Amino acid sequence: MNAGAPLIVAEPPASLARRPRLVVDASVVAAAVFAESSLAEALAWMRGRLLVAPALIDCEIANAALGKVRRQKLPIAAAAAALEVFAGLELERHGIDATRVFALAARYELTAYDAAYLWLAERLEAPLATFDDRLGRAARAHFGGDGPR
């Protein structure tokens, strides 16, 4: 120790600072990767946050791409390119507690898939972003307002 030495405080660059978590469901991620009409709103919420989702999001986004191709809203090549964008997203994936997800799904009349996002938001004490009206209403009811902050 050097008595009388000046205090030195070293901080990591802003890029290394802890970013607030945001649980994003497939509707939000799909808006971003498929450049849907709600793209700007989705990106505004996603920017600067650590995105998290249940691991099932991979299947949901693949299924969304498949649905767009089958409904002829997107050519196969464009769907494949969107899936590459999705693969490049910094997205933290989590396993789920099936018992708790089941209970939430039954309580709020959700699919187990949607309830998984609600469960994860509760578990991580993080906000949940969704364009799905039913999931959004369930989240507000569950969290008693606008959700955790």
C-alpha positions as CSV (number, residue, x, y, z in Angstrom):
1,M,0.0,0.0,0.0
2,N,1.1,3.4,-0.8
3,A,-0.3,5.9,1.7
4,G,-1.0,9.2,0.0
5,A,-1.2,7.6,-3.4
6,P,-4.2,8.9,-5.5
7,L,-7.2,6.7,-5.9
8,I,-7.3,4.9,-9.2
9,V,-10.7,3.8,-10.6
10,A,-10.7,1.7,-13.7
11,E,-14.0,1.0,-15.5
12,P,-14.6,-1.3,-18.4
13,P,-15.7,0.2,-21.7
14,A,-19.4,0.8,-22.1
15,S,-19.6,-2.2,-24.4
16,L,-18.7,-4.5,-21.5
17,A,-21.1,-2.9,-19.0
18,R,-24.0,-5.0,-17.9
19,R,-27.0,-4.5,-20.2
20,P,-30.5,-4.9,-18.8
21,R,-32.2,-8.1,-19.8
22,L,-35.2,-8.2,-22.0
23,V,-37.2,-11.4,-22.5
24,V,-38.3,-11.3,-26.2
25,D,-40.9,-13.7,-27.6
26,A,-41.0,-15.0,-31.1
27,S,-43.3,-12.2,-32.3
28,V,-40.7,-9.6,-31.5
29,V,-37.8,-11.5,-32.9
30,A,-39.7,-12.4,-36.0
31,A,-40.5,-8.7,-36.5
32,A,-36.8,-8.0,-36.5
33,V,-35.5,-10.9,-38.6
34,F,-38.3,-10.9,-41.2
35,A,-38.4,-7.0,-41.4
36,E,-42.1,-6.9,-40.6
37,S,-44.1,-3.7,-40.2
38,S,-43.3,-3.5,-36.5
39,L,-39.6,-3.7,-37.1
40,A,-38.8,-0.2,-35.8
41,E,-40.7,-0.7,-32.6
42,A,-39.1,-4.1,-32.0
43,L,-35.6,-2.8,-32.6
44,A,-36.1,0.2,-30.4
45,W,-36.9,-2.1,-27.4
46,M,-34.1,-4.6,-28.3
47,R,-31.3,-2.1,-28.8
48,G,-28.8,-1.9,-25.9
49,R,-30.3,-4.9,-24.0
50,L,-29.3,-8.4,-23.4
51,L,-32.0,-10.5,-25.2
52,V,-33.1,-13.6,-23.6
53,A,-35.7,-16.3,-24.5
54,P,-36.6,-19.9,-23.8
55,A,-34.6,-22.2,-26.0
56,L,-37.9,-23.1,-27.8
57,I,-37.6,-19.8,-29.7
58,D,-35.3,-21.5,-32.3
59,C,-38.2,-23.8,-33.3
60,E,-40.7,-21.0,-33.2
61,I,-38.6,-18.8,-35.6
62,A,-38.0,-21.7,-37.9
63,N,-41.7,-22.4,-37.9
64,A,-42.5,-18.8,-38.7
65,A,-40.1,-18.9,-41.6
66,L,-41.7,-22.1,-42.9
67,G,-45.2,-20.5,-42.5
68,K,-44.2,-17.5,-44.5
69,V,-42.8,-19.7,-47.3
70,R,-45.9,-21.9,-47.3
71,R,-48.2,-18.9,-47.5
72,Q,-46.0,-17.6,-50.3
73,K,-45.2,-14.4,-48.4
74,L,-41.5,-15.0,-48.5
75,P,-39.3,-16.9,-51.0
76,I,-37.3,-19.8,-49.7
77,A,-34.0,-17.9,-50.2
78,A,-35.3,-14.9,-48.2
79,A,-36.5,-17.1,-45.4
80,A,-33.1,-18.8,-45.3
81,A,-31.4,-15.4,-45.2
82,A,-33.7,-14.3,-42.3
83,L,-32.8,-17.5,-40.4
84,E,-29.1,-16.6,-40.9
85,V,-29.8,-13.1,-39.4
86,F,-31.6,-14.9,-36.5
87,A,-28.6,-17.2,-36.0
88,G,-26.4,-14.2,-35.7
89,L,-28.5,-12.5,-33.0
90,E,-26.9,-12.3,-29.5
91,L,-29.7,-14.2,-27.7
92,E,-29.3,-15.9,-24.4
93,R,-31.4,-19.1,-24.4
94,H,-32.8,-20.8,-21.3
95,G,-34.3,-24.1,-20.4
96,I,-37.7,-24.0,-18.7
97,D,-39.5,-25.5,-15.7
98,A,-42.3,-27.5,-17.4
99,T,-44.4,-27.7,-14.2
100,R,-44.4,-23.9,-13.7
101,V,-44.9,-23.3,-17.4
102,F,-47.9,-25.6,-17.3
103,A,-49.3,-23.8,-14.3
104,L,-49.0,-20.4,-15.9
105,A,-50.5,-21.7,-19.2
106,A,-53.5,-23.1,-17.4
107,R,-54.0,-20.0,-15.2
108,Y,-53.9,-17.5,-18.1
109,E,-55.2,-19.8,-20.9
110,L,-52.0,-19.6,-22.8
111,T,-50.1,-22.1,-24.9
112,A,-47.2,-23.7,-23.1
113,Y,-45.0,-22.0,-25.6
114,D,-46.3,-18.5,-24.6
115,A,-46.3,-19.4,-20.9
116,A,-42.6,-20.2,-21.2
117,Y,-41.8,-16.6,-22.0
118,L,-43.9,-15.4,-19.1
119,W,-42.2,-17.9,-16.8
120,L,-38.8,-16.8,-17.9
121,A,-39.6,-13.1,-17.4
122,E,-40.8,-13.9,-13.9
123,R,-37.7,-16.0,-13.1
124,L,-35.2,-13.4,-14.4
125,E,-37.2,-10.5,-13.0
126,A,-37.0,-9.0,-16.5
127,P,-39.5,-7.2,-18.7
128,L,-41.2,-9.3,-21.4
129,A,-41.6,-7.8,-24.9
130,T,-44.3,-9.3,-27.1
131,F,-46.7,-8.3,-30.0
132,D,-49.0,-11.1,-28.9
133,D,-52.1,-9.6,-27.3
134,R,-53.0,-12.6,-25.2
135,L,-49.5,-13.0,-23.9
136,G,-49.2,-9.3,-23.2
137,R,-52.5,-9.2,-21.3
138,A,-51.5,-12.3,-19.3
139,A,-48.1,-10.7,-18.4
140,R,-49.7,-7.5,-17.3
141,A,-52.2,-9.5,-15.1
142,H,-49.4,-11.7,-13.7
143,F,-47.0,-8.8,-12.9
144,G,-49.7,-6.4,-11.7
145,G,-49.4,-3.7,-14.3
146,D,-46.7,-3.1,-16.9
147,G,-44.4,-5.9,-15.6
148,P,-41.1,-5.9,-13.7
149,R,-38.8,-3.0,-14.2
